[in-house]
Each structure stands twice: as structure tokens, then as C-alpha cells.
Amino acid sequence: MKGLIRDILIAVVIVVAITMVIKPTIVKESSMQPTLYENNYLLLNKQAYRFGEEKRGDIIVFESSLEDDNGGTKLLIKRIIGLPGDTITIENGKVILNGVELQEDYTLEDETPGYLVDFEVPEGQFFVMGDNRRVSIDSRSEEVGCVDEEQIVGKVFLRVWPLNRFSRIR
């Protein structure tokens, strides 16, 4: 009996520790295609930025000001394009970061819709965009805008479903 109680306590401690670090989520929309697809099951590292810094290209989940179908806070999945202090211009279908055109092999199409001139990313915030730029509601939109570091839920690090697409997300 004593061994069973000990085993249950160890299991509870492990589960609590894992849930403090890892959060599962499911992709609900197509804004991150071709990298992520609807119904992909992902794992987030909730502590990724406690010990490290956000990097350009990271795929993050964050709380937006949009409402989900139940009236709650809608979580969005996007890629970090601009870091605090970066200057972003979007024109003629191209994204120009700090005066240099971005080479983005992860986007669904070669052109990025929108128009933005010399936008400076505020301190403590990030400019994010989906990989499927034609349908993505992201930092180009006033509805979303730049993402404050406090809004970040976690960094996507693993796709676990579907099994044939199981992979680390870099």
C-alpha cells in the first residue's frame, strides 16, 4: 500500500511538472500553411522564453484581442518576423526587414499582401505573420497588431499529429 501511494505521488508530481512546461494545442485555421495545417496537434514550450530570447522565425502561440467562438480569448499561431527595434516595410509583395528583403522559403506564396512603410517594432513587442499571408490576420492588421511578450503562451516545438507528419518545429 505504501508503495502504491508513493507511485501515485510521483506520477502526480511528474504530471504537474510537465503541465507547467508543455501545453498542447490544435491548429484551427489555415494561416500557417504550408508549415502547419488544420488539425495538426502541437506541443508548446511554455518556458522557452523564460531562459532564452525570442528569435526571428520562431513559431509562437499568443493570446490575441480577438474572441473565439465561445467568447473567450482567441489564441493565434504565427511566426515572429520582427524583433523590438526592427524596421519593417511591406510593399510590392515583398517584406523588407531593416532595409533588406526577407528571403522566406516557408511562405505559401511568394508575395505578401499589404502596405507598410518603415514601421518600427516597439520595445517589448514582436511583429508576427502567418505563412499563408493571403488569409492570415496578423501584425499587419489593426485587430492584432504587434504582440507583447506578455501575450505569448509558448513556442511551438513539436508536431505530434498526424503521425506521418510527426516532427520538431524549428
N, C-alpha and C positions, 0 to 999 in steps of 0.2 A: 504493500500500500504506500509506504514511504517513497519507494522508487517511482511509482506512478505519479504522485504529487510533484516530485522533483522534475520528472519528464514534462508534465503539463506546464509547470512554471517556466522551464527552459523554452518550451515551444511558444508560450505567450511572450516572453522577452524577445525571442527572435522575430516574431510577427510584428511586435511594436517597433523594433529597431528597423525592420525592412520598410514598414509603412512611413517611417519618418524620413527615409531616404528615397524611396521609389514610389511613384504614382503611376497607375495605369491610365490610359486614355484611348479613346477610339476616334479615328478621323471621321468627321461627319460630312465634309464637303470636298469639293474638287480643287480648291485654291492652291494646293501644294503639288498637283500633278506636274511632271511625271515622277517626282521623288516619292510622294505618298499618295495613296488612293483611298477613296471612301471605304470605310470598314476595316482599314488597317488597324491593328491593335498595337499600341506603342507603350513603351515604358519611359518615364521621365525620371531624371535625376533631380530631385528637389533641392539637393545641397550643392549642385555643381558650381554655383557662383558664390557660395559661402567661402570656398577655399581657392577659387580661381576667378578669372575675369571673363566677361562676355567677349566673344570673338566674332568678327565678321564671318558670316557663313553658318554660324550656329543656328539650329532649328529649335525654336522655343515655343512653349505654350504659355499664354498670358491671359489675365483677366481683362476683358475689354469693357467699354461702357455700353456695348450692345446687349440687348436682352435675348435670352434663349427662349425656346417655345414655352417654357414653364414660368417665364417672368423673372428668372434668375440671371445672374451674370453669365454672359456667353464667353466661353474660353475659345481663343483663336490659336491656330498653329501657323507660324510664319518664320521666315529666315531673316536673321539680322544682316542688314545691308550697310547701315551707317552707325558708327560709334559716336559718343559725345564729342563735339567739336568738328566732326566731319562736315564737309560741304557737299551737297547733292544737287545735281541738275538732271532733269529728265526732259529731253527734247529730241524730236525727230526719231522717236522709238528707242533711244539709247539712254543708258544710265551712266552718268559721269560722276565719279566719286573723287573729290579733291583734285579735280582737273584732269583725271584720267578715265577713259571709257572702261567700264567694267566688262570683263570677258566672263560671261555667265553660261557655262555649259549645262547647268541644271534647270534652266527655264524651259517651259513647254514650247514657247515660240521665241523667235529672235528679237521681236520688238516689244518694248514696254510702253503701253499707252499712258498718257498723262503729260502734264507740263508743269515743271517746277524749275525755278532758276535760283541758283546759289542759296539753297536752304541750308542753314547751319543747324545741325542736330544739337539740341540743348544739353547742358550738363546733366548727367544722371538719367539720360533717356537714350532710346535706340530707334533708328529708322528701320522698319521691317516691311518686307513684301513677301507675297506668296510666289511660288514658282510658276503658277498659272496666272500670269499677270492680267489677262483679259477679264477674269472673273473674281480676282482677289480683292477683298475690301481690306485695305492695309494702311500704312502710314501716308499714302498718297491721298487718302480720304479724311475729311474733317471728322467723320464719325469715329475713326480710330486714332488717327494722328500718331505721334511718336509714343513709344511705350516706356513708361517709367520703370526703373529697375525694381520698384516695389510691386509692380503688377505681374512680374514673371513668376510663374508657378514652377517651371522647371525646364531643363534642357532635354530634348529628345535624344535618347542614346541607343534604343533598340526597337526594332520592329519584330514582334513575335507572331503575328498572324497577318496574312495567311502563311502557313508553314513553308510553302515553296518560295516565299519572299523573306524568310527569316534572315535578318541582317543587322549589323551595327550601323547606326546612323552617324556619319561623321560630318 
